[in-house]
Amino acid sequence: MSDPSADIAKVLISEEEIRRRVAELAAQVQSDFAGRDLVVVGLLTGTLMFLADLVREIDLPLRLDFIGVSSYGDGTESRELVFTKELKLDVANRDVLLVDDILDTGKTLRAVINKLGGMTPRQVRTCVLLSKKARREYDIPADYIGFEIPDEFVVGYGLDYAEKYRNLPHIGVLKPELYS
């Protein structure tokens, strides 16, 4: 089996930079939701690493649930959205923090925000590890953003290409010849 790091053209965000920024985001969330019962909703599957690190840093009473949305096949082009897992928790009249790995076109986040809105939460705030403005199709603002990144295909720290590279501890740019 080959070393997945060999497929990375360059490291865009180091493990240490991620750790530092996640702690900062958690402090912001904790300050904004102080004294409140928070429901954290993670989008599966790419958010898993970020979400785990983020919630470990938040010292608030919180409930955790997941919603599954798939928008990519084995390639890099977005396709039709499919909800693959529904929430189990009731979010009605609750503060919700929606956590996603990357805000790219905005299509996924828009669909999930609309779905959550139909469940009548008190409020929904969004937290994304990465924001890629160059590809934005929908004007979906994120309340908390880890890093703004250029229009490059990134993997690692939960993000994948064809279900590979999620376990890399950093965010790296995948060599284009591997997906072109």
Secondary structure as UniProt FT lines:
FT   HELIX           4..7
FT   STRAND          8..13
FT   HELIX           15..32
FT   TURN            33..35
FT   STRAND          38..44
FT   TURN            45..47
FT   HELIX           48..57
FT   STRAND          62..72
FT   STRAND          78..85
FT   TURN            92..93
FT   STRAND          95..103
FT   HELIX           107..117
FT   TURN            118..119
FT   STRAND          123..131
FT   HELIX           133..135
FT   STRAND          144..148
FT   STRAND          154..156
FT   TURN            157..158
FT   TURN            162..163
FT   TURN            166..167
FT   STRAND          171..174
FT   HELIX           176..178
//
